[in-house]
Amino acid sequence: MRRPFALRNLLAPSLLVPTVRHRPLLRSSLSHHQLLDEITLPNPAPTCPENAATFRPLQIIRDRLRSEASLDPATVVMSLKQCRGRPGLQIHALALSSGLDAYVIISNSLMNMYSKSGSFDLARKMFDSMPCPDVVSWNTILSGFASGAEALEFAALIRRAGVPSDPVTFTVVLAFAADLQALESAQQVHCLVLKSGFGSDIIVGNALITAYSRAACADEAKRVFDEMAVRDLVSWNSLLCGLTQDGDCGTEAIELFLMMVREEGVRPDRISLASVISACGHDGSAGLGCQVHGFARKVGVEDHASVSNVLMSMYYKHGDIDSAKRVFENMTERDVIAWTTMISIESENAVPLFNGMRHDGVQPNDVTFVALIFAVSDEHLMREGQMVHGVCFKIGIAAEVNVSNSLITMYAKLKSMEEARRVFDGMHCRETVSWNALLSGFAQNGLREEALEVFSSLIGHCKPNQYTFGSVLSAITAGQTVSLTYGQGCHGRIIRLGLNTDAYVSGALIDMYAKRGSIDEAQRAFDESVVKGLVGWTAIISAHAKHGNYEEVMSLFEGMKRMGVRADHITLLAVLVACGGKGMVDEGRKVFDSMVQEQEVEPWAEHYACVVDMLGKAGRLDEAEEFLRLAPTPPGVSALQSLLGACRVHGNVDMGSRVAEALMELEPGQSGAYVLMSNIYADMGDWDNVAKMRRGMRQRGVKKEVGFSWVDADVTDDSIHMHKFSSGDRTHPWAEEIHSMARSLGSEMKARDEDWSDIDVAHLPNP
């Protein structure tokens, strides 16, 4: 049962509105004059059109009553359309005292006024008190909801109440479905539209296109568009915006725009132009984007912020920074989006641009600060990063989740994980992105144990996604102290969450297993991946290359090409490694030569090093040296190290000396060149030069780094750690037992086989 709407209990006493009972509408009485005299009219300043607009309807009502004319519903409805807040309350009180609130049209206007004034609760109470609300009443309340979910529930109530829906009902419901990106709701409403006979309504059709587009269902949006008997500019713009928002439909958006202009003769507006310019940015159609820019200038919409902003973004995506800057400089009025876009484009001038934005009177938003934080996320800009953090804290925007996430990422890049952790701990609301930012920060800074601890905590607070496991698997892969058993446990969790079908996760799994020596598990992970993209192919090819499986590498490489997946630098590097490991020098040279000619990939220093390594192992040292001499760039450290190693294998002292000198110039503080050259001299029995190399190391303060090994000795499922040790290491708590066992095994091997007669167990310390 509906409750009566007790307005009198809600009005503030200061309004001084008498609580008179309903009177005849045509009767002019003193009470009407008293009521209007007590209504406080605003004092509109000449420079404030809003106040003047509010003043006029109240003045009309006052003049009408003082002239003893009747107050009719049309006058009240007209007045309510221009009123908000206190004046609206005063007119409501007048309607009550005059008996006009009995008219449904008056109640609908009052509900609309309250909804637009931000007093939706009052509107809802009025609705609940109405004995016979019409479809306009239901639509008014429906459109007033702030929450899309609540609006859809109310729409279901309309349906259950048997209220006949009209195009406005469907349009409002579809707008909420679009905001929620609710595909199922859009489909249900679509069915009701067809059943109700409104399928040909152009406004409803436009709303359907928008709802399907926002729900990432471009095919359904196009179907609705194609079935429309009549289309207006909004129809074209709705589909254009939808195709543009779907990053994979840029080409279709451009084709639709061309059909709209050339074939249908529809004149585009700024929304059409902004959409197609954005599509040109996604699709890489720089030429068409420039043409549309010219058209926008011709029709006079270039200066509109929405067009200028997408023009800046398009030019930036095409690498034309100068054109993007010109668009920005030519803007007569720059909004927050324009300034934020420019800060993203010119990151090196981000701070001066930010100051210019504030000087221009434009208030930055959270997206602006995210762009600014990204711009100062460089290890050489620690001071600037801290200053930006201070500004965020001062104006109270640091508490925004996306800003906090950006600050965590910034401090991670600045190698200040303590500050990153402090920001994270201070967050009131953490989402998966927040946890991922902290986790990847620890992993990227080599703090793998901390990364895994964050992962363990994350599991209890939110649902991990593909990026979570990408960082975790990266930490396990790089962390030689982390047990493979722990990685297998993560693999199981990935399968349970259904993330093993993700290309990014599959690639990380393959890489983890391969680098930890489990090539069979790596191959299984590749075979089970649903989508085999570049990451997956590269990971499995690299895995087999590291394990010396040349035939498997070449077979996979050919299969990758047949599938139309284009190889990148890392893929080709893995193929070259496989060729070198198998001694297939000529095949490796062919792969290298095809990089530029067929693959359109510019070789890195690592590719040159691979070819040098292949030639060196084959004893073709002169060819290797000539190959480096003809390279377009000076040889890198890895190439020279490969050639020097080959010089030792083949006893080429002269070339080794030249290469070692070049290496020492590139890395004067590294011991590699000294040790290798010393070994070459030792192999030749030239002990004088061996001593000379060692003296050179001492004089230059070069020290040989200690080598470490790792062993996974724990077979428990929840084990994370492996043991790291070096030669003569006695830090392990079971060091005595370990050394005793090593001596025992050495003696036993020596006794069983004369081939072990040269084994040296003397270096093992006594217990």
C-alpha positions in Angstrom: 0.0 0.0 0.0 1.4 3.4 -1.0 2.3 5.8 1.8 1.1 9.4 1.5 3.8 11.9 0.5 4.2 14.1 3.5 5.8 17.2 2.0 4.9 19.4 4.9 7.1 17.4 7.1 10.0 17.9 4.7 9.8 21.6 4.2 12.1 23.8 6.3 10.3 26.1 8.7 12.1 29.1 7.2 10.1 28.8 4.0 7.1 30.1 6.0 4.5 28.3 3.7 1.1 28.0 5.4 -0.5 24.6 5.5 -3.8 25.4 3.9 -6.2 22.8 2.6 -7.1 22.3 -1.1 -9.2 25.2 -2.5 -11.1 25.6 -5.8 -8.7 26.2 -8.7 -10.5 29.3 -10.1 -11.0 31.0 -6.8 -8.9 34.0 -6.1 -8.4 34.6 -2.3 -6.3 36.5 0.1 -4.5 33.3 1.1 -3.0 33.1 -2.4 -1.7 36.6 -2.1 -0.3 35.9 1.3 1.4 32.7 0.1 3.1 34.5 -2.8 4.1 37.4 -0.6 5.9 35.0 1.7 7.8 33.2 -1.1 11.3 34.4 -1.2 12.2 35.4 -4.7 15.9 35.3 -5.7 17.6 38.6 -6.4 19.1 38.0 -9.8 22.2 39.9 -10.7 22.3 41.1 -14.3 25.4 38.9 -14.9 23.8 35.7 -13.6 21.4 34.3 -16.3 20.7 31.2 -14.1 19.3 33.3 -11.3 17.3 35.3 -13.8 15.9 32.1 -15.4 14.7 31.0 -11.9 13.2 34.3 -11.1 11.0 34.5 -14.2 8.7 31.5 -13.5 8.1 32.6 -9.9 7.4 36.1 -11.1 4.9 34.8 -13.7 3.1 32.9 -11.0 3.0 35.9 -8.6 1.8 38.3 -11.4 -0.9 35.8 -12.4 -2.3 35.4 -8.9 -2.2 39.1 -8.1 -4.1 39.9 -11.2 -6.7 37.4 -9.9 -6.2 35.1 -12.9 -6.5 31.4 -12.4 -3.4 29.3 -11.8 -3.6 26.4 -14.3 -1.5 23.2 -14.5 0.3 24.4 -17.7 1.8 27.4 -15.9 3.0 25.3 -13.0 4.5 22.7 -15.4 6.3 25.4 -17.3 7.6 27.0 -14.2 8.9 23.7 -12.7 10.9 23.1 -15.9 13.0 26.1 -15.0 13.3 25.6 -11.3 15.7 23.7 -9.0 16.1 23.6 -5.3 14.4 26.1 -3.0 12.2 27.7 -5.7 11.0 24.3 -6.8 10.0 23.5 -3.2 8.1 26.7 -3.0 6.2 26.0 -6.2 5.5 22.5 -4.8 4.0 24.0 -1.7 1.9 26.3 -3.8 0.6 23.3 -5.8 -0.3 21.6 -2.6 -2.2 24.6 -1.3 -4.0 25.1 -4.6 -5.0 21.4 -5.1 -2.9 21.2 -8.3 -0.9 18.3 -7.0 -3.8 16.0 -7.8 -2.9 16.3 -11.5 -0.6 13.5 -12.7 1.2 15.9 -15.0 2.0 18.2 -12.0 3.3 15.2 -10.0 5.4 14.1 -12.9 6.9 17.6 -13.3 7.6 17.7 -9.6 9.3 14.3 -9.6 11.4 15.4 -12.6 12.4 18.6 -10.8 13.4 16.8 -7.7 15.4 14.2 -9.6 17.3 16.9 -11.5 17.9 18.8 -8.3 19.6 15.8 -6.7 16.7 15.0 -4.4 15.8 11.6 -5.9 14.5 10.4 -2.5 11.8 13.1 -2.6 10.9 12.1 -6.1 10.6 8.5 -5.2 8.4 9.3 -2.2 6.1 11.3 -4.4 5.9 8.4 -6.8 5.1 5.9 -4.0 2.2 8.2 -2.9 0.6 8.4 -6.4 -2.6 6.4 -6.7 -2.4 6.0 -10.5 1.0 6.7 -11.9 1.1 6.7 -15.7 4.0 5.6 -18.0 5.6 9.1 -17.8 5.6 8.7 -14.0 7.4 5.4 -14.2 9.8 6.7 -16.8 10.6 9.8 -14.7 11.6 7.7 -11.7 13.5 5.2 -14.0 15.6 7.9 -15.5 16.4 9.4 -12.0 18.4 6.4 -10.7 22.1 7.0 -10.2 22.8 3.3 -10.1 22.4 1.4 -13.3 21.9 -1.9 -11.4 19.0 -0.3 -9.4 17.5 1.1 -12.6 17.5 -2.3 -14.3 15.7 -3.7 -11.2 13.1 -1.0 -11.4 12.7 -1.7 -15.1 11.9 -5.3 -14.2 9.3 -4.0 -11.7 7.7 -1.9 -14.5 7.4 -5.1 -16.5 5.9 -7.1 -13.6 3.4 -4.3 -12.9 2.1 -4.6 -16.4 2.8 -1.0 -17.3 3.0 -0.7 -21.1 6.5 0.5 -22.0 7.0 3.3 -24.6 10.1 4.3 -26.6 11.3 6.5 -23.7 11.2 3.5 -21.3 13.3 1.4 -23.7 15.7 4.2 -24.4 16.4 4.9 -20.7 16.8 1.2 -19.9 19.2 0.7 -22.8 21.2 3.7 -21.6 21.7 2.1 -18.2 22.6 -1.2 -19.9 25.2 0.6 -22.0 26.7 2.2 -18.9 27.0 -1.2 -17.2 28.2 -2.9 -20.5 25.5 -5.5 -19.8 25.1 -7.5 -23.0 22.4 -9.8 -21.6 20.2 -6.9 -20.4 20.6 -5.3 -23.9 19.5 -8.5 -25.6 16.5 -8.9 -23.3 15.4 -5.3 -23.9 15.9 -5.8 -27.7 13.5 -8.7 -27.6 10.9 -6.6 -25.7 11.3 -3.8 -28.2 10.5 -6.1 -31.1 7.5 -7.7 -29.2 6.2 -4.2 -28.4 6.4 -3.1 -32.0 9.0 -0.3 -31.5 11.7 -2.0 -33.6 11.4 0.7 -36.3 11.7 3.6 -33.8 14.8 5.5 -34.7 15.6 6.7 -31.2 15.3 3.1 -29.8 17.4 1.8 -32.6 20.1 4.3 -31.8 20.0 3.3 -28.1 20.3 -0.4 -29.1 23.4 0.4 -31.2 25.0 2.2 -28.3 24.2 -0.5 -25.8 25.6 -3.3 -28.0 28.7 -1.3 -28.8 29.4 -0.6 -25.2 29.0 -4.3 -24.4 31.7 -5.0 -27.0 29.3 -6.7 -29.3 30.0 -4.9 -32.6 28.3 -7.5 -34.8 24.9 -7.0 -33.0 25.3 -3.2 -33.2 26.0 -3.5 -37.0 23.0 -5.8 -37.4 20.6 -3.3 -35.7 22.1 -0.5 -37.9 21.7 -2.5 -41.1 18.0 -3.3 -40.2 17.0 0.3 -39.6 14.7 1.6 -42.3 15.5 5.2 -41.5 18.8 6.5 -40.1 19.7 9.9 -38.8 23.1 11.4 -37.9 22.9 9.9 -34.4 22.6 6.4 -35.9 25.8 6.8 -37.9 27.6 8.4 -34.9 26.4 5.7 -32.5 27.9 2.9 -34.7 31.0 5.0 -35.5 31.7 5.5 -31.8 31.1 1.8 -31.1 33.5 0.6 -33.8 36.1 3.1 -32.7 35.9 2.0 -29.1 36.5 -1.5 -30.2 40.3 -1.3 -30.9 40.0 -4.2 -33.5 37.4 -2.4 -35.6 39.3 0.7 -36.7 39.2 -0.3 -40.4 35.5 -0.9 -40.3 34.9 2.5 -38.6 36.8 4.2 -41.4 34.9 2.3 -44.1 31.6 3.3 -42.4 32.6 6.9 -42.3 33.5 6.9 -46.0 30.2 5.2 -46.9 28.3 7.8 -44.7 30.0 10.7 -46.5 30.4 9.5 -50.1 27.5 7.1 -50.6 24.8 8.4 -48.3 25.7 12.1 -48.4 25.3 12.5 -44.6 27.2 15.6 -43.4 29.4 14.6 -40.4 29.5 16.7 -37.3 32.2 17.0 -34.7 31.2 13.6 -33.1 31.5 11.9 -36.4 34.9 13.5 -37.1 36.2 12.8 -33.6 35.3 9.1 -34.0 36.9 8.6 -37.4 40.0 10.5 -36.4 40.3 8.2 -33.3 39.9 5.2 -35.7 42.7 6.5 -37.9 44.9 6.5 -34.8 44.0 2.9 -34.0 44.3 1.6 -37.6 47.5 3.5 -38.6 45.7 5.4 -41.4 47.8 8.5 -41.1 47.0 9.8 -44.6 43.2 9.6 -44.1 43.6 11.1 -40.6 45.3 14.2 -42.2 42.5 14.5 -44.7 39.9 14.4 -42.0 41.9 17.0 -40.1 41.7 19.2 -43.2 37.9 18.6 -43.5 37.5 19.5 -39.8 39.3 22.7 -40.4 37.1 23.5 -43.4 33.8 23.0 -41.6 35.0 24.9 -38.6 35.1 22.2 -35.9 38.9 21.8 -35.6 39.0 24.1 -32.6 36.4 22.1 -30.7 38.1 20.4 -27.8 36.8 16.9 -28.6 38.2 17.1 -32.2 41.5 18.7 -31.2 42.1 16.2 -28.5 41.7 13.1 -30.7 43.8 14.9 -33.4 46.6 15.2 -30.9 46.3 11.6 -29.9 46.2 10.4 -33.5 49.4 12.3 -34.5 51.1 11.0 -31.4 50.3 7.4 -32.2 51.7 7.9 -35.7 54.9 9.4 -34.3 54.2 12.9 -35.6 54.9 14.8 -32.4 55.3 18.1 -34.2 51.8 18.0 -35.7 50.4 17.0 -32.3 52.1 20.0 -30.7 50.8 22.3 -33.4 47.2 21.2 -32.8 47.7 21.9 -29.1 49.3 25.3 -29.7 46.4 26.3 -32.1 43.7 25.5 -29.6 41.8 28.6 -28.4 40.5 26.8 -25.3 42.4 23.9 -23.8 40.5 21.6 -21.4 41.9 19.1 -18.9 42.0 16.3 -21.6 44.1 18.5 -23.9 46.6 19.3 -21.2 46.7 15.7 -20.0 47.3 14.4 -23.6 50.1 16.9 -24.1 51.7 15.8 -20.8 51.6 12.2 -22.1 53.1 13.2 -25.4 55.9 15.4 -24.2 56.9 13.5 -21.1 60.3 15.3 -20.9 58.4 18.6 -20.5 55.7 17.2 -18.3 56.4 19.3 -15.2 56.5 22.7 -17.1 53.3 21.7 -19.0 51.7 20.8 -15.7 52.6 24.2 -14.3 51.3 25.9 -17.4 48.0 24.0 -17.0 47.6 25.3 -13.5 48.5 28.8 -14.6 45.8 28.5 -17.3 43.2 27.9 -14.6 42.6 24.3 -15.6 42.3 21.9 -12.7 44.1 18.6 -13.2 42.2 15.3 -12.5 43.4 11.9 -11.6 44.2 11.0 -15.2 46.4 14.0 -15.4 48.4 12.9 -12.4 48.7 9.4 -13.7 50.3 10.8 -16.9 52.5 13.2 -14.9 53.7 10.3 -12.6 54.5 8.2 -15.6 56.5 11.0 -17.1 58.7 11.3 -14.0 59.1 7.5 -13.5 62.8 7.5 -14.3 65.6 6.6 -12.0 67.2 10.0 -12.8 64.1 11.9 -11.7 63.8 10.8 -8.1 63.4 14.4 -6.8 60.7 15.2 -9.4 58.8 12.0 -8.6 58.8 12.8 -4.9 57.6 16.4 -5.6 54.7 15.1 -7.7 53.9 12.7 -4.9 53.8 15.6 -2.5 51.5 17.6 -4.7 49.1 14.6 -5.0 49.1 14.2 -1.2 48.6 18.0 -0.7 45.5 18.2 -2.9 44.1 14.9 -1.7 44.2 13.0 -4.9 46.9 10.5 -3.8 44.1 8.4 -2.3 42.6 7.8 -5.7 43.3 4.1 -6.5 44.7 4.7 -10.0 47.0 7.5 -8.7 48.2 5.2 -5.9 48.8 2.4 -8.4 50.9 4.8 -10.5 52.9 5.9 -7.5 53.7 2.3 -6.7 54.9 1.7 -10.2 56.9 5.0 -10.2 58.8 4.1 -7.0 59.4 0.6 -8.4 61.0 2.1 -11.5 63.0 4.5 -9.2 64.3 1.4 -7.4 62.7 2.6 -4.1 60.6 -0.3 -3.1 60.4 0.9 0.5 58.5 3.9 -0.7 56.4 1.7 -3.0 55.5 -0.5 -0.1 54.6 2.6 2.0 52.2 3.8 -0.7 50.7 0.4 -0.9 50.2 0.0 2.8 48.6 3.4 3.0 45.9 2.6 0.5 42.3 2.2 1.9 41.1 0.3 -1.1 43.4 -2.1 -3.1 42.5 -3.7 -6.3 44.3 -6.5 -8.3 46.2 -3.8 -10.2 47.5 -2.5 -6.9 48.8 -5.9 -5.8 50.3 -6.5 -9.3 52.1 -3.2 -9.3 53.8 -4.0 -6.0 54.5 -7.6 -7.0 56.0 -6.7 -10.3 58.1 -4.0 -8.7 59.7 -6.4 -6.3 60.3 -8.9 -9.2 61.8 -6.3 -11.5 64.1 -5.1 -8.8 65.4 -8.7 -8.1 63.6 -9.0 -4.7 62.0 -12.3 -5.7 61.3 -13.5 -2.2 59.4 -10.3 -1.4 57.5 -10.7 -4.7 56.5 -14.2 -3.7 55.4 -13.1 -0.3 53.2 -10.4 -1.9 51.7 -13.1 -4.1 50.9 -15.3 -1.1 49.1 -12.3 0.6 47.4 -11.4 -2.6 45.7 -14.8 -2.9 43.7 -14.1 0.3 42.6 -10.6 -0.7 41.7 -10.6 -4.4 41.6 -12.8 -7.5 44.9 -12.9 -9.4 44.8 -12.3 -13.1 47.2 -13.1 -16.0 49.4 -10.2 -15.1 49.8 -11.4 -11.6 51.0 -14.8 -12.7 53.2 -13.2 -15.4 55.1 -11.4 -12.6 55.2 -14.4 -10.3 56.5 -16.8 -13.0 59.1 -14.2 -14.0 60.3 -14.1 -10.4 60.4 -17.9 -10.3 62.2 -18.1 -13.6 64.9 -15.5 -12.7 65.2 -16.7 -9.1 67.6 -19.6 -9.0 67.0 -19.8 -5.3 63.3 -20.5 -5.9 62.3 -24.2 -6.1 60.7 -25.4 -9.3 58.2 -27.2 -7.2 56.8 -23.8 -6.2 56.4 -23.0 -9.9 54.5 -26.2 -10.5 52.2 -25.2 -7.7 51.5 -21.9 -9.4 50.9 -23.8 -12.6 48.2 -25.8 -10.9 46.6 -22.6 -9.6 46.7 -21.2 -13.1 44.8 -24.2 -14.5 42.2 -24.0 -11.7 41.5 -20.3 -12.5 41.3 -21.1 -16.3 44.2 -18.7 -17.1 46.3 -21.4 -18.9 44.5 -20.4 -22.1 46.0 -16.9 -21.9 48.8 -16.4 -24.4 50.8 -14.2 -21.9 50.6 -16.8 -19.1 51.3 -19.7 -21.5 54.5 -17.9 -22.7 55.6 -17.3 -19.1 55.0 -20.9 -18.1 57.0 -22.2 -21.1 59.8 -19.8 -20.3 59.8 -20.9 -16.6 60.0 -24.6 -17.3 62.6 -24.2 -20.1 64.9 -22.0 -18.0 64.6 -24.4 -15.1 65.5 -27.4 -17.2 62.1 -29.1 -17.8 61.7 -29.0 -21.6 59.0 -31.7 -21.6 56.8 -29.6 -19.3 57.6 -26.5 -21.4 56.4 -28.4 -24.6 53.3 -29.6 -22.8 52.4 -26.0 -21.7 52.8 -24.9 -25.4 50.7 -27.8 -26.7 47.9 -27.0 -24.2 47.8 -23.3 -25.1 44.6 -22.4 -27.0 46.0 -19.2 -28.7 49.5 -19.6 -30.0 50.8 -16.1 -30.5 54.2 -14.6 -30.9 55.0 -14.9 -27.2 54.2 -18.6 -27.0 56.1 -19.5 -30.2 59.1 -17.5 -29.2 59.1 -19.1 -25.7 59.0 -22.7 -27.0 61.6 -22.0 -29.8 63.9 -20.4 -27.2 63.3 -23.3 -24.8 64.4 -25.9 -27.4 67.3 -23.7 -28.6 68.7 -23.6 -25.0 68.4 -27.4 -24.8 70.2 -27.9 -28.1 67.2 -29.3 -30.0 68.1 -27.9 -33.4 65.6 -30.0 -35.4 62.8 -29.1 -33.1 63.6 -25.4 -33.3 63.7 -25.4 -37.1 60.4 -27.4 -37.3 58.7 -25.0 -34.9 60.1 -22.0 -36.8 58.7 -23.2 -40.0 55.4 -24.0 -38.3 55.3 -20.5 -36.9 55.7 -19.0 -40.4 53.0 -21.2 -41.8 50.6 -20.0 -39.1 51.3 -16.4 -40.3 53.0 -15.4 -37.0 55.7 -12.8 -37.7 59.0 -13.5 -35.9 60.7 -10.8 -33.9 64.2 -10.1 -32.7 64.0 -12.6 -29.8 62.5 -15.4 -32.0 65.3 -15.0 -34.6 67.9 -14.9 -31.9 66.7 -18.2 -30.5 66.9 -19.8 -34.0 70.5 -18.5 -34.4 71.4 -20.0 -31.1 70.1 -23.3 -32.2 72.0 -23.2 -35.4 75.2 -22.3 -33.6 74.7 -25.1 -31.0 74.3 -27.7 -33.8 77.2 -26.3 -35.9 74.8 -25.4 -38.7 76.8 -22.3 -39.7 75.6 -21.9 -43.3 72.0 -22.3 -42.2 72.6 -19.8 -39.5 74.0 -17.3 -42.0 70.9 -17.8 -44.1 68.6 -17.0 -41.2 70.7 -13.9 -40.4 70.6 -12.7 -44.0 66.8 -13.2 -44.1 66.3 -11.0 -41.1 66.4 -7.7 -43.0 65.4 -9.0 -46.4 62.4 -11.2 -45.5 61.6 -10.6 -41.8 62.2 -6.8 -41.9 64.0 -7.1 -38.6 67.1 -5.0 -37.9 69.7 -7.2 -36.2 70.8 -6.4 -32.6 74.3 -6.8 -31.2 73.2 -10.2 -29.9 72.5 -11.4 -33.4 75.9 -10.5 -34.5 77.4 -12.2 -31.5 75.5 -15.4 -32.4 76.9 -15.4 -35.9 80.4 -14.8 -34.5 80.0 -17.6 -32.1 78.9 -20.0 -34.9 81.9 -19.0 -37.0 84.3 -19.2 -34.1 83.2 -22.7 -33.1 83.6 -23.8 -36.7 87.2 -22.5 -36.7 86.4 -19.8 -39.2 88.0 -17.0 -37.1 89.1 -14.8 -40.0 85.6 -14.9 -41.4 84.2 -14.0 -38.0 86.6 -11.1 -37.6 85.7 -9.8 -41.1 82.0 -10.2 -40.3 82.4 -7.9 -37.3 84.5 -5.4 -39.3 81.7 -5.1 -42.0 78.9 -4.7 -39.4 77.2 -1.2 -39.6 77.9 -0.6 -35.9 81.0 -1.3 -33.7 81.0 -4.8 -32.2 79.5 -5.3 -28.8 80.9 -7.0 -25.7 79.1 -10.3 -26.3 80.4 -10.6 -29.9 84.0 -9.8 -28.8 83.7 -12.3 -25.9 82.5 -15.0 -28.3 85.4 -14.3 -30.7 87.9 -14.3 -27.8 86.6 -17.6 -26.5 87.0 -19.1 -30.0 90.6 -17.7 -30.1 91.4 -19.7 -27.0 89.8 -22.9 -28.4 91.8 -22.7 -31.6 94.9 -21.2 -30.1 95.0 -18.0 -32.1 97.1 -15.8 -29.8 97.5 -12.8 -32.2 93.8 -12.4 -32.9 93.0 -13.1 -29.2 95.4 -10.3 -28.2 93.6 -7.8 -30.5 90.2 -8.8 -29.3 91.2 -8.7 -25.6 92.4 -5.2 -26.0 89.2 -4.1 -27.6 87.2 -5.8 -24.7 89.4 -4.1 -22.1 88.6 -0.7 -23.6 84.9 -1.5 -23.5 84.8 -2.9 -20.0 88.0 -1.8 -18.2 86.6 -3.0 -14.8 85.5 -6.5 -15.8 87.7 -9.5 -15.4 86.5 -11.6 -18.4 89.0 -10.4 -21.0 91.9 -10.7 -18.6 91.0 -14.3 -17.5 90.3 -15.5 -21.1 93.6 -14.0 -22.4 95.5 -15.4 -19.4 94.1 -18.8 -20.2 95.1 -18.5 -23.8 98.7 -17.7 -22.7 98.6 -20.6 -20.2 97.5 -23.0 -22.9 100.5 -22.0 -25.0 102.8 -22.3 -22.0 103.6 -18.6 -22.0 103.8 -18.1 -18.3 105.4 -14.7 -18.5 102.4 -13.2 -20.2 100.1 -15.0 -17.8 101.9 -13.2 -14.9 101.7 -10.0 -16.9 97.9 -10.3 -17.3 97.5 -11.0 -13.5 99.7 -8.0 -12.7 97.6 -5.8 -15.0 94.4 -7.0 -13.2 95.9 -6.0 -9.8 97.1 -2.7 -11.0 93.7 -1.8 -12.4 91.9 -3.1 -9.4 90.1 -5.8 -11.4 88.8 -8.7 -9.4 87.5 -12.0 -10.6 83.9 -12.6 -9.4 83.1 -15.7 -7.3 81.0 -18.2 -9.1 78.0 -19.8 -7.4 75.9 -23.0 -7.9 72.4 -23.9 -6.8 70.8 -27.1 -5.7 67.2 -28.0 -5.1 67.4 -30.4 -2.2 63.9 -30.0 -0.8 61.1 -32.1 -2.3 58.2 -30.7 -0.3 55.4 -29.1 -2.3 55.4 -25.8 -0.5 59.2 -25.3 -0.6 60.3 -22.0 -2.1 64.0 -21.9 -1.5 67.1 -23.5 -3.1 70.6 -23.6 -1.6 73.3 -21.4 -3.2 77.0 -22.3 -2.6 80.5 -21.5 -4.0 83.7 -23.5 -4.0 84.8 -24.2 -0.4 81.6 -22.8 1.0 80.9 -23.8 4.6 77.9 -21.6 5.4 75.3 -24.4 5.1 74.3 -25.8 8.6 75.0 -29.3 7.3 78.4 -28.3 5.8 80.3 -31.0 7.7 78.1 -33.8 6.5 78.0 -32.4 3.0 81.9 -32.3 2.7 82.2 -35.7 4.3 79.8 -37.2 1.8 81.6 -35.4 -1.1 85.0 -36.9 0.0 83.4 -40.3 0.4 81.8 -40.2 -3.0 85.1 -39.0 -4.6 87.0 -41.9 -3.0 84.4 -44.4 -4.0 84.4 -43.3 -7.6 88.2 -43.3 -7.7 88.3 -46.9 -6.3 85.7 -48.2 -8.8 87.0 -46.7 -12.0 90.5 -45.8 -13.0 89.0 -43.1 -15.2 88.4 -41.2 -12.0 92.0 -41.6 -10.9 92.7 -37.9 -11.5 89.9 -36.7 -9.3 91.1 -34.2 -6.7 89.4 -34.4 -3.3 92.2 -32.7 -1.5 90.5 -29.3 -1.9 87.6 -30.4 0.2 88.2 -29.2 3.8 88.5 -31.7 6.6 85.7 -31.8 9.2 
